[in-house]
Amino acid sequence: MDREIFHVLSLFFGGEMTSALRMHDRCLRIFSVYSPTLTPLQTLCEQLENAVYSMLYEALGPNLVWLDDGGLHRFYLKSLPDLSEALLSVYLIQTSPSPALFSRVYDHFLQKGSLGALRALCSGYREFLRADEQAFLQNQLSLRESESSHF
């Protein structure tokens, strides 16, 4: 999962910033103490958003601007939910599916419209879905990903 987390973070911040702040290590620590059967997935997303924001703020100050590859970049707070959804997707796909976790992922998708949960349902949780549900969710994923700009 380490490589996938680094890749997602690099899409948002570039490899230099991700490495310099050791963002992937902090995200992996959050995943390591998270209990998917006890804690809501929304809480995990919020923890990821808070951790990334804290790392950026500590390193860059309130402007959240940095230079990477000779260009000036600004991180906008409105991107935090997209980032947490991408990280959630990686986590859920890498986690062994179980009926209890499937139920939580499915509920999170239905209640929050979570793209990360939708990706996981279409990848690692297909065995828990009927054929018509699989087709519907895959169609939803195709539509949502065509709208998504990052991951």
Helices and strands as residue ranges (DSSP letters): H 2-13, H 15-21, H 23-33, H 41-60, E 65-68, E 71-74, G 77-79, H 80-94, H 99-112, H 115-123, G 126-128, H 131-147
